[in-house]
Amino acid sequence: MKLALHINDYSGIGPPARMASALARIAATAEDTGFSRLSLTDHLWQVSMVGEEYEPMLESYTTLGYLAARTRTIELQTLVTAAMYRPPGLLAKIVTTLDVLSGGRAWLGVGAGWNEEEASGLGLPHAAQAERFAHLEETLRICLQMWSDSTDSFVGEHYQLAGTLNSPQALTRPHPRILVGGGGERVTLRIAAQYADAFNVFGGRDAGQKVARLREHCEKLGRDFDAVEKTAFLPLDVTAPADLEAALADLRRLHELGFTTVYAAVADIGSVTPLETLGSKVIPEIAAW
């Protein structure tokens, strides 16, 4: 099993003038202590599950570009981009650019999106759930076409591109890996089974059910179930010895359900001490599972 670092809270890393240096230190520590990936939330206002909407929030792809220059090996992505926030051709170009400038370390993490208040507040596109899923699926089709040899037009229900020229192409071949996030069993997991290299769900008590539903979708589509990586999101607090044991128990539970990567939102990340604890006491143990 692998551990990825997920950053969804910037409130504890210092004032704006110190954010760049703090993030560089966090990313370097994560890389040096054995985290395989670094993901950022793709929101523009803080979400209620984490904090208050007025708390600091950085635009994710700008931040990933900065962190690409401050790291060497850790893989980079969002967890996850709301498909409607950026036109698909632009999104493909953004992820391609990140992949080229990071030396082939970019993922496309994408989902249908949900935050209507944020979208309405900043004038971003939002729609009813069924339409958001349709946008997500067309976004994936467009990205895959732009990462192919085709420069043909794309004509869909929601997007029309006169040509899908994408130069330079990504370094990752055949294309940057795709992760679809979201736990919807009927549509989201079907889209993941059809298009994704990985899927991501919350690592709660129903996580095993999501794996079972993914398997069913893969069987219906004729997709190799083992070709889709199973990943989970999990808040981790390792500030006390009992917390460390609880974290290991949660990680083992997810491993036994078939998950191979966990994206950890680590408490008190500003001090980097929790990252060092995870790197010395957790990552070596779960690597053997």
Long-range contacts (C-beta under 8 A, 24 or more apart in sequence): 1-251, 1-254, 1-255, 1-259, 1-260, 1-261, 1-262, 1-286, 1-287, 1-289, 2-36, 2-37, 2-260, 2-261, 2-262, 2-286, 2-287, 3-34, 3-35, 3-36, 3-251, 3-261, 3-262, 3-264, 3-278, 3-282, 3-283, 3-286, 4-35, 4-36, 4-37, 4-38, 4-39, 4-75, 4-231, 4-261, 4-262, 4-263, 4-264, 5-30, 5-35, 5-37, 5-38, 5-39, 5-263, 5-264, 5-266, 5-275, 6-39, 6-40, 6-41, 6-79, 6-233, 6-263, 6-264, 6-265, 7-38, 7-39, 7-40, 7-41, 7-265, 7-269, 8-40, 8-41, 8-43, 8-47, 8-50, 8-265, 9-46, 9-50, 9-51, 9-55, 9-265, 9-269, 10-55, 10-56, 10-57, 10-58, 11-46, 11-51, 11-55, 11-56, 12-268, 12-269, 12-270, 13-269, 13-270, 14-270, 16-56, 19-56, 19-58, 20-66, 22-270, 23-63, 23-66, 23-67, 23-70, 24-66, 24-67, 24-70, 25-272, 26-269, 26-270, 26-272, 26-275, 27-67, 27-70, 27-71, 27-74, 28-70, 28-71, 29-272, 29-275, 29-276, 29-279, 30-74, 30-275, 31-71, 31-72, 31-73, 31-74, 32-279, 33-275, 33-276, 33-278, 33-279, 33-280, 33-283, 34-279, 34-283, 34-284, 34-287, 35-74, 35-275, 35-278, 35-279, 35-283, 36-74, 36-75, 36-261, 37-74, 37-75, 37-76, 37-77, 37-107, 37-261, 37-263, 38-67, 38-71, 38-74, 38-75, 38-76, 38-77, 39-76, 39-77, 39-78, 39-79, 39-109, 39-263, 40-64, 40-77, 40-78, 40-79, 41-78, 41-79, 42-78, 42-79, 42-80, 42-81, 42-82, 42-85, 42-109, 43-115, 43-118, 44-118, 44-122, 44-124, 45-115, 45-117, 45-118, 45-121, 45-122, 47-115, 47-118, 53-117, 53-118, 61-94, 61-98, 64-98, 64-106, 65-97, 65-98, 65-101, 68-98, 68-101, 68-102, 68-105, 69-101, 71-102, 73-105, 74-105, 75-105, 75-106, 75-107, 76-102, 76-105, 76-106, 76-107, 77-106, 77-107, 77-108, 77-109, 77-179, 78-109, 78-110, 79-109, 79-179, 79-181, 79-200, 79-233, 79-263, 80-109, 80-110, 80-111, 80-179, 80-180, 80-181, 80-182, 80-200, 81-108, 81-109, 81-110, 81-111, 82-111, 82-112, 82-113, 82-114, 82-115, 82-119, 83-110, 83-111, 83-112, 83-113, 83-132, 83-135, 83-136, 83-139, 84-113, 84-119, 84-124, 84-125, 84-126, 84-127, 84-132, 84-135, 85-113, 85-119, 85-124, 85-125, 87-159, 88-138, 88-139, 88-142, 88-143, 88-159, 88-161, 89-142, 89-146, 89-159, 89-161, 89-164, 91-139, 91-143, 92-142, 92-143, 92-146, 92-147, 92-166, 93-146, 93-166, 95-143, 95-170, 95-176, 96-146, 96-147, 96-166, 96-168, 96-169, 96-170, 96-176, 99-170, 99-171, 99-172, 99-176, 100-168, 100-170, 100-171, 103-171, 104-170, 104-171, 104-172, 105-172, 106-170, 106-172, 106-176, 107-176, 107-177, 107-178, 107-179, 107-198, 108-143, 108-176, 108-177, 108-178, 108-179, 109-179, 109-181, 109-200, 110-136, 110-139, 110-140, 110-178, 110-179, 110-180, 110-181, 111-136, 111-180, 111-181, 111-182, 111-188, 112-136, 112-182, 112-184, 112-188, 131-158, 133-187, 133-188, 133-191, 134-158, 135-159, 136-180, 136-191, 137-191, 137-195, 140-178, 140-180, 140-191, 140-195, 140-196, 141-195, 143-175, 143-178, 144-175, 144-195, 147-174, 147-175, 147-176, 148-174, 148-175, 179-229, 179-231, 181-233, 183-210, 185-209, 185-210, 185-213, 189-213, 189-214, 189-217, 190-217, 190-221, 192-217, 192-228, 193-217, 193-218, 193-220, 193-221, 193-223, 193-228, 194-221, 194-223, 196-228, 197-227, 197-228, 197-229, 198-228, 198-229, 198-230, 198-231, 198-261, 199-228, 199-229, 199-230, 199-231, 200-231, 200-232, 200-233, 200-263, 201-231, 201-232, 201-233, 202-232, 202-233, 202-234, 203-232, 203-233, 203-234, 203-250, 203-254, 203-259, 203-262, 207-232, 207-254, 207-257, 207-259, 208-257, 208-258, 211-257, 211-258, 211-259, 229-260, 229-261, 230-257, 230-258, 230-259, 230-260, 230-261, 231-259, 231-260, 231-261, 231-262, 231-263, 232-259, 232-261, 232-262, 232-263, 233-262, 233-263, 233-265, 234-262, 234-263, 234-264, 234-265, 235-264, 235-265, 235-267, 236-264, 236-265, 236-266, 236-267, 236-274, 236-278, 237-266, 237-267, 237-268, 237-274, 238-266, 238-267, 238-274, 238-277, 238-278, 238-281, 238-282, 239-267, 239-268, 239-274, 244-277, 244-281, 244-282, 247-278, 247-282, 248-282, 248-285, 248-286, 251-282, 251-286, 252-286, 252-289, 255-286, 255-289
